[in-house]
């Protein structure tokens, strides 16, 4: 059986952790005011 | 009713992620704020409505 709760928790954690650097990457690609 | 709440929460998570990326990018892109102001205000309004509707619908499930 698959532990769906842990998969959900790790997915949520990954999204939260990756969204911060994603802002920096998008800004650098769009040549924003870093 | 549970499936509706689950759907609303899923939409809320996706929409929140979009706003969390989009709003700082708009703030830090020169000249973009003037262009995207209305979009961001609308997005914030929809997000608030989604939170309230999700809370309301959630109170109807056991």
Backbone of each chain as nested JSON, in Angstrom:
{
  "chains": [
    {"id": "A", "residues": [
      {"number": 1, "name": "UNK", "atoms": {"N": [0.839, -1.211, 0.0], "CA": [0.0, 0.0, 0.0], "C": [0.868, 1.255, 0.0]}},
      {"number": 2, "name": "UNK", "atoms": {"N": [0.364, 2.253, -0.687], "CA": [1.127, 3.494, -0.822], "C": [0.699, 4.475, 0.263]}},
      {"number": 3, "name": "UNK", "atoms": {"N": [1.687, 5.104, 0.915], "CA": [1.385, 6.067, 1.971], "C": [1.109, 7.443, 1.334]}},
      {"number": 4, "name": "UNK", "atoms": {"N": [-0.148, 7.665, 0.987], "CA": [-0.521, 8.883, 0.26], "C": [-0.312, 10.143, 1.091]}},
      {"number": 5, "name": "UNK", "atoms": {"N": [-0.435, 9.992, 2.423], "CA": [-0.29, 11.176, 3.276], "C": [1.128, 11.742, 3.205]}},
      {"number": 6, "name": "UNK", "atoms": {"N": [2.118, 10.821, 3.264], "CA": [3.515, 11.266, 3.18], "C": [3.808, 11.856, 1.799]}},
      {"number": 7, "name": "UNK", "atoms": {"N": [3.233, 11.243, 0.751], "CA": [3.436, 11.784, -0.602], "C": [2.88, 13.204, -0.693]}},
      {"number": 8, "name": "UNK", "atoms": {"N": [1.694, 13.417, -0.105], "CA": [1.089, 14.761, -0.093], "C": [1.933, 15.752, 0.679]}},
      {"number": 9, "name": "UNK", "atoms": {"N": [2.436, 15.318, 1.838], "CA": [3.26, 16.215, 2.66], "C": [4.539, 16.602, 1.941]}},
      {"number": 10, "name": "UNK", "atoms": {"N": [5.207, 15.601, 1.333], "CA": [6.463, 15.886, 0.643], "C": [6.224, 16.749, -0.6]}},
      {"number": 11, "name": "UNK", "atoms": {"N": [5.102, 16.515, -1.299], "CA": [4.768, 17.349, -2.456], "C": [4.54, 18.797, -2.026]}},
      {"number": 12, "name": "UNK", "atoms": {"N": [3.792, 18.981, -0.933], "CA": [3.544, 20.335, -0.425], "C": [4.848, 21.015, -0.035]}},
      {"number": 13, "name": "UNK", "atoms": {"N": [5.711, 20.254, 0.694], "CA": [7.0, 20.813, 1.118], "C": [7.838, 21.211, -0.098]}},
      {"number": 14, "name": "UNK", "atoms": {"N": [7.866, 20.339, -1.112], "CA": [8.646, 20.624, -2.318], "C": [8.136, 21.886, -3.004]}},
      {"number": 15, "name": "UNK", "atoms": {"N": [6.803, 22.021, -3.103], "CA": [6.24, 23.216, -3.746], "C": [6.643, 24.478, -2.995]}},
      {"number": 16, "name": "UNK", "atoms": {"N": [6.516, 24.448, -1.658], "CA": [6.822, 25.632, -0.846], "C": [8.302, 25.991, -0.949]}},
      {"number": 17, "name": "UNK", "atoms": {"N": [9.162, 24.953, -0.904], "CA": [10.608, 25.196, -0.927], "C": [11.051, 25.726, -2.293]}},
      {"number": 18, "name": "UNK", "atoms": {"N": [10.439, 25.199, -3.368], "CA": [10.9, 25.549, -4.717], "C": [10.324, 26.856, -5.24]}},
      {"number": 19, "name": "UNK", "atoms": {"N": [9.21, 27.304, -4.667], "CA": [8.55, 28.498, -5.191], "C": [9.396, 29.761, -4.947]}},
      {"number": 20, "name": "UNK", "atoms": {"N": [10.147, 29.793, -3.847], "CA": [10.992, 30.955, -3.549], "C": [12.067, 31.167, -4.606]}},
      {"number": 21, "name": "UNK", "atoms": {"N": [12.954, 30.165, -4.819], "CA": [13.948, 30.302, -5.887], "C": [13.327, 30.5, -7.266]}},
      {"number": 22, "name": "UNK", "atoms": {"N": [12.107, 29.947, -7.479], "CA": [11.449, 30.11, -8.782], "C": [11.209, 31.589, -9.084]}},
      {"number": 23, "name": "UNK", "atoms": {"N": [10.849, 32.365, -8.042], "CA": [10.646, 33.808, -8.23], "C": [11.931, 34.455, -8.738]}},
      {"number": 24, "name": "UNK", "atoms": {"N": [13.07, 34.077, -8.124], "CA": [14.363, 34.644, -8.526], "C": [14.692, 34.273, -9.97]}},
      {"number": 25, "name": "UNK", "atoms": {"N": [14.458, 32.989, -10.326], "CA": [14.747, 32.519, -11.688], "C": [13.889, 33.263, -12.709]}},
      {"number": 26, "name": "UNK", "atoms": {"N": [12.568, 33.38, -12.423], "CA": [11.666, 34.08, -13.362], "C": [12.092, 35.532, -13.516]}},
      {"number": 27, "name": "UNK", "atoms": {"N": [12.446, 36.174, -12.393], "CA": [12.872, 37.584, -12.461], "C": [14.149, 37.745, -13.279]}},
      {"number": 28, "name": "UNK", "atoms": {"N": [15.096, 36.807, -13.101], "CA": [16.337, 36.935, -13.862], "C": [16.101, 36.691, -15.349]}},
      {"number": 29, "name": "UNK", "atoms": {"N": [15.186, 35.752, -15.684], "CA": [14.876, 35.492, -17.095], "C": [14.184, 36.691, -17.737]}},
      {"number": 30, "name": "UNK", "atoms": {"N": [13.299, 37.366, -16.95], "CA": [12.582, 38.522, -17.482], "C": [13.373, 39.809, -17.32]}},
      {"number": 31, "name": "UNK", "atoms": {"N": [14.605, 39.699, -16.859], "CA": [15.468, 40.849, -16.599], "C": [14.775, 41.863, -15.683]}},
      {"number": 32, "name": "UNK", "atoms": {"N": [14.23, 41.335, -14.585], "CA": [13.55, 42.188, -13.616], "C": [14.527, 42.921, -12.721]}},
      {"number": 33, "name": "UNK", "atoms": {"N": [13.992, 43.744, -11.814], "CA": [14.815, 44.555, -10.923], "C": [15.217, 43.729, -9.705]}},
      {"number": 34, "name": "UNK", "atoms": {"N": [16.241, 42.858, -9.876], "CA": [16.699, 42.018, -8.757], "C": [17.472, 42.83, -7.729]}}
    ]},
    {"id": "B", "residues": [
      {"number": 1, "name": "UNK", "atoms": {"N": [-20.464, 16.132, -0.971], "CA": [-20.024, 17.45, -0.504], "C": [-18.508, 17.472, -0.271]}},
      {"number": 2, "name": "UNK", "atoms": {"N": [-17.995, 16.315, 0.237], "CA": [-16.547, 16.238, 0.508], "C": [-15.737, 16.476, -0.756]}},
      {"number": 3, "name": "UNK", "atoms": {"N": [-16.209, 15.916, -1.879], "CA": [-15.46, 16.055, -3.135], "C": [-15.401, 17.522, -3.57]}},
      {"number": 4, "name": "UNK", "atoms": {"N": [-16.465, 18.281, -3.262], "CA": [-16.478, 19.712, -3.618], "C": [-15.412, 20.463, -2.808]}},
      {"number": 5, "name": "UNK", "atoms": {"N": [-15.346, 20.146, -1.492], "CA": [-14.339, 20.804, -0.637], "C": [-12.939, 20.447, -1.109]}},
      {"number": 6, "name": "UNK", "atoms": {"N": [-12.74, 19.166, -1.438], "CA": [-11.42, 18.74, -1.909], "C": [-11.038, 19.46, -3.197]}},
      {"number": 7, "name": "UNK", "atoms": {"N": [-12.012, 19.611, -4.078], "CA": [-11.781, 20.311, -5.341], "C": [-11.448, 21.787, -5.082]}},
      {"number": 8, "name": "UNK", "atoms": {"N": [-12.218, 22.42, -4.188], "CA": [-11.985, 23.836, -3.865], "C": [-10.601, 24.032, -3.247]}},
      {"number": 9, "name": "UNK", "atoms": {"N": [-10.201, 23.11, -2.345], "CA": [-8.883, 23.218, -1.708], "C": [-7.785, 23.038, -2.746]}},
      {"number": 10, "name": "UNK", "atoms": {"N": [-7.986, 22.089, -3.665], "CA": [-6.993, 21.873, -4.728], "C": [-6.84, 23.126, -5.592]}},
      {"number": 11, "name": "UNK", "atoms": {"N": [-7.981, 23.717, -5.985], "CA": [-7.939, 24.952, -6.774], "C": [-7.239, 26.062, -5.976]}},
      {"number": 12, "name": "UNK", "atoms": {"N": [-7.542, 26.136, -4.678], "CA": [-6.939, 27.163, -3.821], "C": [-5.423, 27.009, -3.749]}},
      {"number": 13, "name": "UNK", "atoms": {"N": [-4.946, 25.755, -3.63], "CA": [-3.499, 25.502, -3.562], "C": [-2.82, 25.933, -4.86]}},
      {"number": 14, "name": "UNK", "atoms": {"N": [-3.417, 25.55, -6.003], "CA": [-2.83, 25.905, -7.301], "C": [-2.833, 27.424, -7.495]}},
      {"number": 15, "name": "UNK", "atoms": {"N": [-3.973, 28.042, -7.19], "CA": [-4.117, 29.496, -7.367], "C": [-3.161, 30.262, -6.455]}},
      {"number": 16, "name": "UNK", "atoms": {"N": [-3.02, 29.782, -5.193], "CA": [-2.105, 30.427, -4.246], "C": [-0.673, 30.363, -4.761]}},
      {"number": 17, "name": "UNK", "atoms": {"N": [-0.286, 29.194, -5.302], "CA": [1.065, 29.052, -5.838], "C": [1.312, 30.043, -6.968]}},
      {"number": 18, "name": "UNK", "atoms": {"N": [0.302, 30.173, -7.85], "CA": [0.421, 31.133, -8.956], "C": [0.607, 32.553, -8.426]}},
      {"number": 19, "name": "UNK", "atoms": {"N": [-0.185, 32.925, -7.418], "CA": [-0.089, 34.287, -6.875], "C": [1.246, 34.498, -6.169]}},
      {"number": 20, "name": "UNK", "atoms": {"N": [1.727, 33.473, -5.448], "CA": [2.986, 33.59, -4.695], "C": [4.167, 33.825, -5.646]}},
      {"number": 21, "name": "UNK", "atoms": {"N": [4.097, 33.255, -6.851], "CA": [5.147, 33.516, -7.838], "C": [4.878, 34.832, -8.573]}},
      {"number": 22, "name": "UNK", "atoms": {"N": [3.641, 35.017, -8.994], "CA": [3.315, 36.141, -9.879], "C": [3.412, 37.509, -9.251]}},
      {"number": 23, "name": "UNK", "atoms": {"N": [2.969, 37.64, -8.004], "CA": [2.934, 38.971, -7.392], "C": [4.34, 39.551, -7.163]}},
      {"number": 24, "name": "UNK", "atoms": {"N": [5.318, 38.801, -6.565], "CA": [6.663, 39.372, -6.433], "C": [7.307, 39.695, -7.779]}},
      {"number": 25, "name": "UNK", "atoms": {"N": [7.045, 38.839, -8.794], "CA": [7.615, 39.091, -10.121], "C": [7.067, 40.399, -10.682]}},
      {"number": 26, "name": "UNK", "atoms": {"N": [5.753, 40.621, -10.509], "CA": [5.156, 41.879, -10.982], "C": [5.755, 43.081, -10.258]}},
      {"number": 27, "name": "UNK", "atoms": {"N": [5.903, 42.964, -8.945], "CA": [6.469, 44.076, -8.158], "C": [7.881, 44.415, -8.604]}},
      {"number": 28, "name": "UNK", "atoms": {"N": [8.665, 43.385, -8.951], "CA": [10.083, 43.614, -9.238], "C": [10.372, 43.768, -10.73]}},
      {"number": 29, "name": "UNK", "atoms": {"N": [9.333, 43.811, -11.568], "CA": [9.561, 44.056, -12.996], "C": [9.233, 45.507, -13.302]}},
      {"number": 30, "name": "UNK", "atoms": {"N": [10.21, 46.271, -13.799], "CA": [9.981, 47.7, -14.029], "C": [8.816, 47.958, -14.988]}},
      {"number": 31, "name": "UNK", "atoms": {"N": [7.881, 48.803, -14.554], "CA": [6.748, 49.189, -15.383], "C": [5.6, 48.197, -15.409]}},
      {"number": 32, "name": "UNK", "atoms": {"N": [5.826, 47.028, -14.792], "CA": [4.813, 45.972, -14.888], "C": [3.636, 46.227, -13.955]}},
      {"number": 33, "name": "UNK", "atoms": {"N": [3.895, 46.911, -12.843], "CA": [2.836, 47.142, -11.858], "C": [1.675, 47.929, -12.463]}},
      {"number": 34, "name": "UNK", "atoms": {"N": [2.011, 48.966, -13.238], "CA": [0.961, 49.792, -13.845], "C": [0.085, 48.956, -14.782]}},
      {"number": 35, "name": "UNK", "atoms": {"N": [0.744, 47.999, -15.492], "CA": [0.023, 47.173, -16.461], "C": [-0.811, 46.097, -15.781]}},
      {"number": 36, "name": "UNK", "atoms": {"N": [-0.235, 45.464, -14.743], "CA": [-0.882, 44.281, -14.164], "C": [-1.653, 44.557, -12.874]}},
      {"number": 37, "name": "UNK", "atoms": {"N": [-1.76, 45.844, -12.523], "CA": [-2.425, 46.214, -11.267], "C": [-3.812, 45.583, -11.134]}},
      {"number": 38, "name": "UNK", "atoms": {"N": [-4.637, 45.771, -12.165], "CA": [-6.011, 45.269, -12.098], "C": [-6.059, 43.75, -12.015]}},
      {"number": 39, "name": "UNK", "atoms": {"N": [-5.151, 43.084, -12.747], "CA": [-5.094, 41.618, -12.72], "C": [-4.777, 41.118, -11.315]}},
      {"number": 40, "name": "UNK", "atoms": {"N": [-3.834, 41.818, -10.643], "CA": [-3.436, 41.385, -9.306], "C": [-4.547, 41.645, -8.294]}},
      {"number": 41, "name": "UNK", "atoms": {"N": [-5.201, 42.818, -8.408], "CA": [-6.321, 43.093, -7.504], "C": [-7.437, 42.082, -7.712]}},
      {"number": 42, "name": "UNK", "atoms": {"N": [-7.716, 41.752, -8.995], "CA": [-8.746, 40.74, -9.285], "C": [-8.346, 39.38, -8.721]}},
      {"number": 43, "name": "UNK", "atoms": {"N": [-7.069, 39.017, -8.912], "CA": [-6.575, 37.746, -8.379], "C": [-6.702, 37.673, -6.877]}},
      {"number": 44, "name": "UNK", "atoms": {"N": [-6.343, 38.767, -6.198], "CA": [-6.45, 38.793, -4.738], "C": [-7.916, 38.673, -4.307]}},
      {"number": 45, "name": "UNK", "atoms": {"N": [-8.802, 39.327, -5.059], "CA": [-10.229, 39.247, -4.746], "C": [-10.762, 37.842, -4.922]}},
      {"number": 46, "name": "UNK", "atoms": {"N": [-10.395, 37.192, -6.044], "CA": [-10.839, 35.813, -6.294], "C": [-10.293, 34.881, -5.211]}},
      {"number": 47, "name": "UNK", "atoms": {"N": [-9.031, 35.086, -4.827], "CA": [-8.408, 34.243, -3.793], "C": [-9.175, 34.372, -2.471]}},
      {"number": 48, "name": "UNK", "atoms": {"N": [-9.481, 35.618, -2.077], "CA": [-10.229, 35.843, -0.833], "C": [-11.601, 35.173, -0.898]}},
      {"number": 49, "name": "UNK", "atoms": {"N": [-12.278, 35.331, -2.047], "CA": [-13.583, 34.702, -2.211], "C": [-13.488, 33.193, -2.121]}},
      {"number": 50, "name": "UNK", "atoms": {"N": [-12.413, 32.638, -2.699], "CA": [-12.204, 31.185, -2.676], "C": [-12.008, 30.683, -1.244]}},
      {"number": 51, "name": "UNK", "atoms": {"N": [-11.251, 31.444, -0.442], "CA": [-11.041, 31.064, 0.964], "C": [-12.379, 31.055, 1.704]}},
      {"number": 52, "name": "UNK", "atoms": {"N": [-13.16, 32.11, 1.523], "CA": [-14.444, 32.221, 2.226], "C": [-15.417, 31.126, 1.784]}},
      {"number": 53, "name": "UNK", "atoms": {"N": [-15.49, 30.894, 0.455], "CA": [-16.406, 29.863, -0.057], "C": [-15.988, 28.482, 0.442]}},
      {"number": 54, "name": "UNK", "atoms": {"N": [-14.643, 28.211, 0.434], "CA": [-14.157, 26.916, 0.921], "C": [-14.524, 26.718, 2.393]}},
      {"number": 55, "name": "UNK", "atoms": {"N": [-14.34, 27.76, 3.199], "CA": [-14.696, 27.666, 4.615], "C": [-16.178, 27.438, 4.816]}},
      {"number": 56, "name": "UNK", "atoms": {"N": [-16.98, 28.123, 4.013], "CA": [-18.436, 27.98, 4.108], "C": [-18.871, 26.568, 3.739]}},
      {"number": 57, "name": "UNK", "atoms": {"N": [-18.382, 26.08, 2.584], "CA": [-18.76, 24.731, 2.128], "C": [-18.262, 23.686, 3.112]}},
      {"number": 58, "name": "UNK", "atoms": {"N": [-17.055, 23.923, 3.704], "CA": [-16.484, 22.96, 4.649], "C": [-17.35, 22.79, 5.894]}},
      {"number": 59, "name": "UNK", "atoms": {"N": [-18.107, 23.84, 6.228], "CA": [-18.929, 23.743, 7.438], "C": [-20.175, 22.878, 7.216]}},
      {"number": 60, "name": "UNK", "atoms": {"N": [-20.392, 22.459, 5.968], "CA": [-21.554, 21.625, 5.679], "C": [-21.23, 20.133, 5.626]}},
      {"number": 61, "name": "UNK", "atoms": {"N": [-19.94, 19.78, 5.812], "CA": [-19.623, 18.346, 5.805], "C": [-19.408, 17.855, 7.224]}},
      {"number": 62, "name": "UNK", "atoms": {"N": [-19.709, 16.574, 7.436], "CA": [-19.592, 16.006, 8.785], "C": [-18.157, 15.607, 9.097]}}
    ]}
  ]
}
